[in-house]
Amino acid sequence: MSIFTKIINHEIPANRVYEDDYTLAFHDVDPQAPIHILVIPKKEVAHLQDLDGETMTHLLFAVQQVAKKLKLDERGYRVVINNGADAGQEVPHVHLHLLGGTKLGHIHHQDRTHTAS
């Protein structure tokens, strides 16, 4: 059972900002922006590729609702999904990071040398 399932089940407290039958959104305990919300499905699914379309739709709807509630939709926000170990996913439960509350910087990509074969 992931830490997020424990939050869903009220076994661990969280500062909740949105909840419906399918999703839960709450403040990240280690924020990377002035506003950093995690949006999770209530069913425990480890990876994005394992989600069904209906759950994906509910997750994005929840992002919209939270952005409106926190007035992030007025100036903009970023949504990030880390999927798998190489992407930095730390909790094996799909979650979307909703970041905002300031002008966000560019994401810097690692320099790579590409060669033609």
N, C-alpha and C positions, 0 to 999 in steps of 0.2 A: 504494500500500500504506500503510495507516494505521499509526500508532505501535503500536496494539493488536495488529495482525497481526505486527509485529516482536516484540512481547512473547510472543505465542503461539508463534512460531517460535524462541524463545530467542535472538533476535538482540539484544535489549535485556533487561537483567536486571530482574526484578520480585520483590517480596516476596510470593510466592504463598501463599494460604491454602487454596485448594480448586481441584481440577481434575478433570474427567471427560471423557468423549469429546466432549461438546457445549459445555462452558462452562469458563471460567477466572475465578477471583476472586483479586484481589491488592490490596495496600494502595495507596491513592492517594498520590502523591508530594507533593501539596499538600492535606493533610487539612483538612476544614472541621468536624471533630468529633474527639474523642479516638480514636474508631475510625471510619475512613472507608475502605471497601472498594469497589472497582469490580468488577462482575460483568459479563462480556462473553460473547457467543456466539463460538465458535471460527470460525464462518463469518463472513466480512466482509459485513455488511449495514449500510447507512448510516442508515436510518430505521426507527422502530418499525412503521410501516404496511407495510413491506416484509418483516417477519418472518412466518414461518409459525407456526401454532399449536403445533406440536411444539417448536420452538425457544423460544417464549415459555414453555411449560411447563417446559422444562429450566432456563431462566434463573430462574424463580421457585423451582424446586426447589433450585437452587444457593444462592439467597438464604437459604432455610430452613436448609440444611446449614451455611452459614457462620455464621448467627445462633446456631445451636445450639453450634457449635464454639467460638465466642467468647463464649458465654453471654449474648448480647444478647437472646435469647428470654425470659429471666427478667424483665427490666425494661422491654423495649421498644426499638424501633428505627424508623428512617424509611427508606423506599425512595423514591428520586427518579429520574425519567427526564427528561432534557432532550432534547426531540425537535425538531430544526431550529434554524435560526439565531435566530429570535425567542425561543426558549426558552433560549438560551444554550448549545446543543450546540457544543462546541469541536472534538471529534474525530468525523469522519464514519464512525463505527462505533458501533452501538447499545451502550449501556452503562448499567447500573443503579448508582446510588450507594447503598450501604448505610451508614447513619450511626447511630452510637450511642455508648455509653460514658459518657453524661451525660444529664441532663434537657435535651432539646432545646427551644429556644424556638419560638414560633409563627412561621409564615411570614407576613410582612407583605405585603399586596397594595397595589398602587398605587391611590390614590384615583381614582375615576372618577365623572364626572357622567353619570347616565343620564337621557335624556329620552324621553318617550313620543312616538311619531309620530302 
